[in-house]
Amino acid sequence: MNQHIPDPKALKPRSLKLKMSLWYTFILLIICIVFMSVILSIYRSAERKTAIQTLEKIVDDTALNSSRTDELINGNSDYSDFIADDVQLMIYDGNGEHVAGFLYPELDSLPLSNNGTAARTELGGNSYYYINRLVKDSTNAYYIRGIIATENDLSEMIKSHKEILATIPVLLVMALIGGYFLTRSFLKPVRNMRRTADEIRRSSDLSRRIRTNGRGDELDELAQVINSMFDKLENDFEAQKQFTSNVSHELRTPVSVILAQCEYGFDSADDPEELLQIIASIQEQGYKMSGLINTMLMFTRIEQGTEKYPKSENNLTETVHDLCEDMRIIDEKNITISEELEDVTANVNKEMFSLMTGNLIQNAVKYGKENGHVSVSLKSSGDYAVLKVTDDGIGIPEEDLPHIWERFYRSDKSRSTKGTGLGLALVKEIAEYHGGFAEADSTEGKGSCFTVKIKK
């Protein structure tokens, strides 16, 4: 069933530009509120401090100037004489009776203490600071009280700074508009990425790439990562196409042979000997197909991790020696197989290690010359077990050497030598599965040396 892929333009995404602009405006609003609160608080504190200092100065100056005090008490003074720098003065006698100055009955009940500290009080919904000073002469004692009004809460401060606060909404609107266009500019590379990716999706042209800005910023890094992903996808699709083509080619021959043998078998049904030969040929082709399919399945399972190949401590020396013995038995070219094996154990999957080593030894014998020599060595090198298989056979052309690890690659273009071209690819896959690698060195006409290193 084909899965429907929605058109990105058909979706109704929430605009990232709008989201970022709103967040930017919201953060700016919070900053403005905090900033204004701090400024107003500082301003209010400074204003109160100034008011208290003014209050103390006026009251102290009046208290120290006895002639002025006498004039205020005994003189013919009006209210303007009892106010200076917004400080209103009141004079009480020693019994606490009001004798001169402004009259606030509500304040008469306040104590006439002389601790020299300004105190705060509420009067008529307003906030006031007041201070008392005791003045004595030879016969009388008086209290001079000064009082000054100050803004009592933040709302009063806000009222007195309406012009400043009125600019905040304007700033927020400007920030929203500016943030939108700024975000739009920042997200332009993202829009280009989306457009290019959508065009690649529509055209299935994996050779196209997203243009990078060359500035080395996060968006440039994102574009490079996406391009790397497209590189891998393109390589994987090409490898898949090549793999499918090669599999089809490799299976076509045995299938054709099986069909031809079956048709021939119908014509030779009366000849038992002919039928046996036909069945043997079909069986041979069946084994070939089975081996090819099993190898392909192993590739898939290793790459996709669909099946685990458990590892355990194994004596590699015994395994390599047994494989050399087996090859000596089936060798038909009178090739000498020498062994140089150290005692090496490693954490491997024994079946996979045997398959890898067997492929290398079998290839060395297959491409070796008559009465030739194959050397197999195994040693320990640090954290690795190192396996080397060397032959003095036909060698590999220099131009073919970089490709021998590719699946279905055959250096023998005529394909006169039996095989599927999967052996060395499987060797490389198994080596990498065990945390190692495989490499080859060869000279055409002189022989080859294959080296495999795997983690112990």
C-alpha positions as a printed NumPy array, in Angstrom:
array([[  0.   ,   0.   ,   0.   ],
       [  1.401,   3.378,  -1.   ],
       [  1.607,   5.817,   1.851],
       [  0.223,   9.237,   1.029],
       [  2.751,  11.987,   1.626],
       [  1.024,  15.307,   2.33 ],
       [  2.   ,  18.357,   0.366],
       [  3.756,  20.78 ,   2.744],
       [  1.864,  23.671,   1.133],
       [ -1.431,  21.951,   1.879],
       [ -0.674,  21.98 ,   5.583],
       [ -1.474,  24.947,   7.799],
       [  1.625,  25.385,   9.9  ],
       [  1.786,  27.831,  12.713],
       [  4.105,  30.535,  11.487],
       [  7.465,  30.295,  13.19 ],
       [  8.053,  33.93 ,  12.264],
       [  4.928,  34.963,  14.173],
       [  5.813,  32.746,  17.133],
       [  9.315,  34.164,  17.386],
       [  8.01 ,  37.733,  16.978],
       [  5.427,  37.249,  19.732],
       [  8.012,  35.716,  22.037],
       [ 10.412,  38.549,  21.26 ],
       [  7.685,  41.106,  22.033],
       [  6.647,  39.275,  25.202],
       [ 10.224,  39.182,  26.48 ],
       [ 10.642,  42.861,  25.624],
       [  7.415,  43.622,  27.516],
       [  8.706,  41.792,  30.588],
       [ 12.006,  43.659,  30.336],
       [ 10.156,  46.989,  30.045],
       [  7.952,  46.208,  33.042],
       [ 10.909,  45.147,  35.17 ],
       [ 12.986,  48.096,  33.99 ],
       [ 10.221,  50.624,  34.649],
       [  9.464,  49.065,  38.031],
       [ 13.098,  49.325,  39.043],
       [ 13.385,  52.881,  37.721],
       [ 10.182,  53.992,  39.453],
       [ 11.236,  52.302,  42.667],
       [ 14.616,  54.003,  42.564],
       [ 12.979,  57.311,  41.706],
       [ 10.445,  56.964,  44.526],
       [ 13.182,  56.066,  47.001],
       [ 15.313,  58.999,  45.874],
       [ 12.359,  61.377,  46.064],
       [ 11.499,  60.272,  49.594],
       [ 15.111,  60.56 ,  50.651],
       [ 15.253,  64.081,  49.216],
       [ 11.979,  64.995,  50.926],
       [ 13.246,  63.786,  54.32 ],
       [ 16.545,  65.632,  53.88 ],
       [ 14.666,  68.813,  52.984],
       [ 12.335,  68.292,  55.943],
       [ 15.219,  67.859,  58.381],
       [ 17.08 ,  70.894,  57.019],
       [ 14.107,  73.279,  57.248],
       [ 13.117,  72.122,  60.737],
       [ 16.705,  72.196,  62.031],
       [ 17.344,  75.659,  60.559],
       [ 14.177,  76.961,  62.204],
       [ 14.986,  75.332,  65.548],
       [ 18.5  ,  76.741,  65.617],
       [ 17.369,  80.242,  64.712],
       [ 15.771,  81.346,  68.   ],
       [ 14.943,  84.828,  66.718],
       [ 12.99 ,  83.318,  63.82 ],
       [ 11.24 ,  80.97 ,  66.213],
       [ 10.216,  83.908,  68.432],
       [  9.053,  85.816,  65.375],
       [  6.887,  82.9  ,  64.219],
       [  5.367,  82.514,  67.691],
       [  4.955,  86.109,  68.76 ],
       [  5.03 ,  87.968,  65.471],
       [  2.261,  88.903,  63.15 ],
       [  2.988,  86.119,  60.636],
       [  0.793,  84.72 ,  57.863],
       [  0.804,  81.184,  56.507],
       [  3.482,  81.934,  53.908],
       [  5.978,  82.351,  56.714],
       [  5.346,  78.781,  57.846],
       [  6.194,  77.089,  54.54 ],
       [  9.571,  76.65 ,  52.862],
       [ 10.543,  74.186,  50.094],
       [  7.163,  72.413,  50.464],
       [  7.802,  71.918,  54.21 ],
       [  4.927,  73.119,  56.385],
       [  5.798,  74.175,  59.939],
       [  3.723,  73.889,  63.125],
       [  4.683,  75.035,  66.623],
       [  3.43 ,  73.47 ,  69.851],
       [  4.029,  74.585,  73.419],
       [  5.462,  72.357,  76.081],
       [  2.019,  70.968,  76.853],
       [  1.48 ,  69.923,  73.269],
       [ -0.964,  72.735,  72.463],
       [ -0.848,  74.194,  68.955],
       [  0.274,  77.821,  69.121],
       [  1.285,  78.769,  65.569],
       [  1.609,  77.568,  61.987],
       [ -0.444,  75.205,  59.899],
       [ -3.233,  73.43 ,  61.675],
       [ -3.836,  69.743,  61.091],
       [ -6.093,  68.439,  63.854],
       [ -5.402,  64.908,  62.679],
       [ -1.719,  65.399,  63.522],
       [ -2.271,  66.763,  67.008],
       [ -2.587,  63.269,  68.385],
       [  0.844,  62.275,  67.074],
       [  3.496,  62.125,  69.806],
       [  5.886,  65.054,  70.063],
       [  8.888,  62.848,  70.609],
       [ 12.32 ,  64.238,  70.038],
       [ 14.18 ,  61.223,  68.726],
       [ 15.251,  63.125,  65.637],
       [ 13.877,  60.55 ,  63.252],
       [ 11.431,  61.312,  60.468],
       [  8.215,  59.32 ,  60.699],
       [  5.58 ,  58.513,  58.096],
       [  1.837,  58.998,  58.448],
       [ -1.296,  59.   ,  56.299],
       [ -3.495,  62.057,  56.122],
       [ -6.514,  62.409,  53.87 ],
       [ -5.397,  59.544,  51.698],
       [ -1.967,  61.088,  51.178],
       [  1.397,  60.134,  52.576],
       [  3.403,  62.534,  54.747],
       [  6.717,  62.562,  56.563],
       [  7.05 ,  64.613,  59.714],
       [  9.756,  65.397,  62.239],
       [  9.789,  67.121,  65.659],
       [ 12.452,  69.337,  67.223],
       [ 12.454,  70.626,  70.845],
       [ 13.452,  74.265,  71.312],
       [ 14.12 ,  75.644,  74.818],
       [ 14.876,  79.061,  76.12 ],
       [ 15.24 ,  80.3  ,  79.679],
       [ 11.517,  80.278,  80.355],
       [  9.687,  78.198,  77.771],
       [  9.94 ,  75.052,  75.714],
       [  8.45 ,  74.634,  72.255],
       [  8.179,  71.844,  69.694],
       [  8.694,  72.665,  66.056],
       [  7.071,  70.121,  63.767],
       [  7.746,  70.017,  60.047],
       [  5.639,  68.052,  57.578],
       [  6.125,  67.339,  53.881],
       [  3.91 ,  65.446,  51.458],
       [  5.246,  62.609,  49.29 ],
       [  3.668,  60.196,  46.792],
       [  2.282,  57.311,  48.756],
       [  2.355,  54.432,  46.282],
       [  3.411,  53.327,  42.853],
       [  0.151,  54.377,  41.239],
       [  0.912,  57.988,  42.166],
       [  4.326,  57.628,  40.622],
       [  2.808,  56.177,  37.455],
       [  0.376,  59.099,  37.239],
       [  3.265,  61.521,  37.41 ],
       [  5.145,  59.694,  34.617],
       [  2.371,  59.108,  32.106],
       [  4.459,  60.416,  29.248],
       [  7.114,  57.768,  29.81 ],
       [  4.652,  54.917,  30.277],
       [  2.648,  55.941,  27.216],
       [  5.635,  55.086,  25.017],
       [  5.636,  51.415,  26.058],
       [  2.744,  50.289,  23.766],
       [  4.348,  52.149,  20.873],
       [  7.661,  50.429,  21.566],
       [  5.944,  47.035,  21.744],
       [  4.18 ,  47.537,  18.401],
       [  7.452,  48.635,  16.83 ],
       [  9.193,  45.629,  18.402],
       [  6.518,  43.264,  17.062],
       [  6.795,  44.627,  13.529],
       [ 10.582,  44.843,  13.63 ],
       [ 10.854,  41.393,  15.198],
       [  8.643,  39.906,  12.489],
       [ 10.767,  41.252,   9.636],
       [ 14.001,  40.466,  11.474],
       [ 12.835,  36.891,  12.062],
       [ 11.732,  36.656,   8.45 ],
       [ 15.23 ,  37.652,   7.378],
       [ 16.857,  35.156,   9.764],
       [ 14.584,  32.333,   8.551],
       [ 15.167,  32.973,   4.864],
       [ 17.83 ,  30.202,   4.683],
       [ 15.339,  27.822,   6.323],
       [ 12.731,  28.674,   3.675],
       [ 15.325,  28.019,   0.981],
       [ 16.148,  24.652,   2.596],
       [ 12.477,  23.695,   2.721],
       [ 11.909,  24.752,  -0.889],
       [ 14.956,  22.846,  -2.159],
       [ 14.092,  19.742,  -0.116],
       [ 10.521,  19.858,  -1.451],
       [ 11.797,  20.181,  -5.03 ],
       [ 14.086,  17.189,  -4.456],
       [ 11.136,  15.229,  -3.074],
       [  8.975,  16.087,  -6.072],
       [ 11.636,  15.456,  -8.713],
       [ 13.37 ,  12.504,  -6.959],
       [ 16.642,  14.128,  -8.038],
       [ 18.971,  13.19 ,  -5.192],
       [ 21.937,  14.828,  -6.92 ],
       [ 20.695,  18.298,  -5.955],
       [ 21.991,  19.938,  -2.807],
       [ 20.971,  22.77 ,  -0.506],
       [ 23.03 ,  25.897,  -0.995],
       [ 25.063,  26.896,   2.076],
       [ 25.606,  30.512,   3.095],
       [ 29.305,  30.051,   3.785],
       [ 29.131,  31.911,   7.087],
       [ 29.682,  28.826,   9.23 ],
       [ 26.705,  29.555,  11.485],
       [ 24.14 ,  27.063,  12.814],
       [ 21.982,  27.28 ,   9.677],
       [ 25.043,  26.633,   7.535],
       [ 25.84 ,  23.579,   9.679],
       [ 22.226,  22.4  ,   9.316],
       [ 22.441,  22.716,   5.531],
       [ 25.693,  20.733,   5.516],
       [ 24.129,  17.987,   7.658],
       [ 21.113,  17.789,   5.325],
       [ 23.437,  17.674,   2.305],
       [ 25.396,  14.867,   3.974],
       [ 22.125,  13.024,   4.46 ],
       [ 21.317,  13.487,   0.755],
       [ 24.821,  12.226,  -0.097],
       [ 24.181,   9.07 ,   1.892],
       [ 20.694,   8.627,   0.426],
       [ 22.029,   9.063,  -3.094],
       [ 24.85 ,   6.597,  -2.493],
       [ 22.488,   4.114,  -0.848],
       [ 19.972,   4.328,  -3.69 ],
       [ 22.714,   3.924,  -6.289],
       [ 24.137,   0.978,  -4.369],
       [ 20.663,  -0.516,  -4.1  ],
       [ 20.074,  -0.136,  -7.83 ],
       [ 23.462,  -1.666,  -8.593],
       [ 22.859,  -4.424,  -6.068],
       [ 19.46 ,  -5.249,  -7.574],
       [ 20.924,  -5.262, -11.066],
       [ 23.783,  -7.546, -10.025],
       [ 21.497,  -9.915,  -8.136],
       [ 19.216, -10.141, -11.154],
       [ 22.196, -10.88 , -13.36 ],
       [ 23.606, -13.514, -11.006],
       [ 20.245, -15.256, -10.573],
       [ 19.344, -15.142, -14.235],
       [ 21.942, -17.737, -15.232],
       [ 21.047, -20.455, -12.685],
       [ 17.333, -19.889, -13.236],
       [ 17.818, -20.184, -16.994],
       [ 19.866, -23.365, -16.515],
       [ 17.222, -24.877, -14.222],
       [ 14.411, -24.094, -16.687],
       [ 16.409, -25.434, -19.611],
       [ 17.285, -28.616, -17.723],
       [ 13.65 , -29.104, -16.757],
       [ 12.543, -28.814, -20.382],
       [ 15.309, -31.188, -21.44 ],
       [ 14.241, -33.558, -18.673],
       [ 10.75 , -33.827, -20.097],
       [ 12.261, -34.939, -23.397],
       [ 14.581, -37.445, -21.661],
       [ 12.07 , -38.94 , -19.277],
       [ 12.784, -42.476, -20.52 ],
       [ 16.55 , -42.264, -19.925],
       [ 17.353, -42.625, -16.178],
       [ 20.996, -41.728, -16.676],
       [ 20.14 , -38.497, -18.448],
       [ 17.61 , -37.655, -15.746],
       [ 20.244, -38.095, -13.024],
       [ 22.571, -35.698, -14.836],
       [ 19.744, -33.191, -15.194],
       [ 18.858, -33.455, -11.505],
       [ 22.515, -33.035, -10.552],
       [ 22.761, -29.918, -12.714],
       [ 19.578, -28.492, -11.189],
       [ 20.904, -29.276,  -7.717],
       [ 24.18 , -27.491,  -8.467],
       [ 22.36 , -24.403,  -9.65 ],
       [ 20.069, -24.603,  -6.618],
       [ 23.082, -24.655,  -4.295],
       [ 24.496, -21.667,  -6.131],
       [ 21.247, -19.722,  -5.75 ],
       [ 20.94 , -20.761,  -2.098],
       [ 24.479, -19.607,  -1.35 ],
       [ 23.856, -16.289,  -3.082],
       [ 20.595, -15.712,  -1.202],
       [ 22.134, -16.67 ,   2.157],
       [ 25.033, -14.292,   1.584],
       [ 22.648, -11.478,   0.668],
       [ 20.615, -12.174,   3.808],
       [ 23.759, -12.006,   5.93 ],
       [ 24.617,  -8.602,   4.439],
       [ 21.123,  -7.349,   5.233],
       [ 21.114,  -8.686,   8.779],
       [ 24.532,  -7.245,   9.572],
       [ 23.705,  -3.81 ,   8.153],
       [ 20.203,  -3.483,   9.58 ],
       [ 20.863,  -5.3  ,  12.842],
       [ 17.752,  -7.423,  12.308],
       [ 19.6  , -10.457,  13.649],
       [ 22.317, -10.505,  16.257],
       [ 25.47 , -12.541,  15.796],
       [ 26.605, -13.203,  19.378],
       [ 30.3  , -12.998,  20.152],
       [ 32.265, -15.087,  22.603],
       [ 35.883, -15.863,  23.454],
       [ 37.235, -18.191,  20.756],
       [ 40.634, -19.637,  19.947],
       [ 41.289, -18.181,  16.491],
       [ 44.413, -20.272,  16.013],
       [ 42.487, -23.541,  16.032],
       [ 39.883, -22.185,  13.62 ],
       [ 42.483, -20.941,  11.118],
       [ 44.458, -24.206,  11.335],
       [ 41.332, -26.306,  10.7  ],
       [ 40.414, -24.208,   7.66 ],
       [ 43.924, -24.621,   6.233],
       [ 43.642, -28.407,   6.703],
       [ 40.271, -28.478,   4.948],
       [ 41.653, -26.512,   2.011],
       [ 44.619, -28.875,   1.655],
       [ 42.19 , -31.77 ,   1.292],
       [ 40.152, -30.206,  -1.528],
       [ 43.03 , -28.424,  -3.271],
       [ 43.469, -29.664,  -6.851],
       [ 46.34 , -27.363,  -7.878],
       [ 49.025, -28.859,  -5.641],
       [ 49.432, -25.569,  -3.772],
       [ 51.499, -25.521,  -0.592],
       [ 49.67 , -23.875,   2.303],
       [ 52.041, -22.779,   5.072],
       [ 50.955, -21.597,   8.494],
       [ 52.536, -19.103,  10.865],
       [ 50.093, -18.976,  13.731],
       [ 50.455, -17.478,  17.187],
       [ 48.13 , -18.509,  19.989],
       [ 45.406, -15.845,  19.676],
       [ 41.987, -15.669,  21.31 ],
       [ 39.402, -12.984,  20.616],
       [ 35.787, -12.078,  21.27 ],
       [ 34.25 , -13.012,  17.908],
       [ 31.333, -14.771,  16.321],
       [ 32.972, -18.063,  15.396],
       [ 30.731, -18.772,  12.403],
       [ 31.385, -15.358,  10.871],
       [ 35.132, -15.512,  11.555],
       [ 35.303, -18.955,   9.93 ],
       [ 33.376, -17.695,   6.9  ],
       [ 35.667, -14.673,   6.536],
       [ 38.896, -16.669,   6.906],
       [ 37.625, -19.449,   4.633],
       [ 36.82 , -16.928,   1.894],
       [ 40.329, -15.472,   2.03 ],
       [ 42.079, -18.868,   1.94 ],
       [ 39.734, -20.16 ,  -0.766],
       [ 40.384, -17.07 ,  -2.917],
       [ 44.142, -17.469,  -2.455],
       [ 43.941, -21.061,  -3.694],
       [ 41.43 , -20.268,  -6.451],
       [ 43.568, -17.511,  -7.963],
       [ 46.911, -19.126,  -7.093],
       [ 49.096, -20.77 ,  -9.711],
       [ 49.723, -24.498, -10.118],
       [ 52.276, -25.798,  -7.598],
       [ 52.227, -22.351,  -6.002],
       [ 52.38 , -21.252,  -2.399],
       [ 49.872, -19.713,   0.018],
       [ 50.974, -18.309,   3.383],
       [ 48.533, -17.874,   6.27 ],
       [ 49.639, -15.971,   9.381],
       [ 47.846, -15.015,  12.578],
       [ 49.28 , -12.862,  15.328],
       [ 48.309, -10.516,  18.12 ],
       [ 49.038,  -6.788,  17.776],
       [ 47.869,  -4.647,  20.677],
       [ 44.085,  -4.745,  20.851],
       [ 43.81 ,  -6.464,  17.478],
       [ 44.119,  -9.94 ,  16.051],
       [ 45.839,  -9.709,  12.656],
       [ 45.166, -12.298,   9.934],
       [ 47.216, -12.279,   6.716],
       [ 46.702, -14.48 ,   3.665],
       [ 49.357, -14.196,   0.939],
       [ 49.526, -15.963,  -2.434],
       [ 51.803, -15.924,  -5.479],
       [ 48.994, -16.141,  -8.003],
       [ 47.719, -13.955, -10.801],
       [ 47.382, -10.805,  -8.682],
       [ 44.913,  -7.978,  -9.161],
       [ 45.256,  -5.137, -11.7  ],
       [ 45.999,  -1.802, -10.05 ],
       [ 42.876,  -0.173, -11.48 ],
       [ 40.698,  -2.926,  -9.979],
       [ 42.232,  -2.877,  -6.497],
       [ 40.044,  -0.033,  -5.077],
       [ 36.871,  -1.86 ,  -6.163],
       [ 37.487,  -5.409,  -4.951],
       [ 35.503,  -4.807,  -1.73 ],
       [ 32.391,  -3.829,  -3.677],
       [ 29.58 ,  -6.333,  -3.903],
       [ 29.429,  -8.401,  -7.099],
       [ 32.656,  -6.832,  -8.355],
       [ 34.69 ,  -9.275, -10.407],
       [ 38.233,  -8.452, -11.444],
       [ 37.898, -11.304, -13.95 ],
       [ 35.767,  -9.45 , -16.504],
       [ 35.234, -12.605, -18.552],
       [ 33.831, -14.293, -15.39 ],
       [ 35.672, -17.448, -16.383],
       [ 36.392, -18.073, -12.696],
       [ 33.506, -19.367, -10.635],
       [ 32.108, -17.048,  -7.989],
       [ 29.578, -14.319,  -7.337],
       [ 31.852, -11.425,  -6.428],
       [ 30.462, -11.307,  -2.887],
       [ 33.3  , -13.022,  -1.021],
       [ 35.577, -10.028,  -0.399],
       [ 32.623,  -7.726,   0.257],
       [ 31.521, -10.162,   2.961],
       [ 35.079, -10.263,   4.377],
       [ 35.033,  -6.467,   4.722],
       [ 31.542,  -6.487,   6.295],
       [ 32.495,  -9.148,   8.863],
       [ 35.757,  -7.366,   9.743],
       [ 33.878,  -4.112,  10.375],
       [ 31.232,  -5.963,  12.396],
       [ 34.062,  -7.048,  14.704],
       [ 35.388,  -3.5  ,  15.063],
       [ 38.183,  -3.927,  12.529],
       [ 38.958,  -3.488,   8.856],
       [ 40.303,  -5.296,   5.795],
       [ 42.91 ,  -4.166,   3.277],
       [ 44.684,  -5.619,   0.259],
       [ 48.016,  -5.216,  -1.5  ],
       [ 48.547,  -6.807,  -4.892],
       [ 50.797,  -6.776,  -7.936],
       [ 49.424,  -8.152, -11.166],
       [ 51.219, -11.349, -12.125],
       [ 52.996, -11.677,  -8.758],
       [ 50.274, -12.296,  -6.202],
       [ 48.222, -10.669,  -3.473],
       [ 48.29 , -10.121,   0.283],
       [ 45.052,  -9.667,   2.225],
       [ 45.184,  -8.332,   5.794],
       [ 42.302,  -8.35 ,   8.255],
       [ 42.411,  -6.755,  11.703],
       [ 39.655,  -7.389,  14.23 ],
       [ 39.213,  -6.263,  17.816],
       [ 40.129,  -8.871,  20.404]])
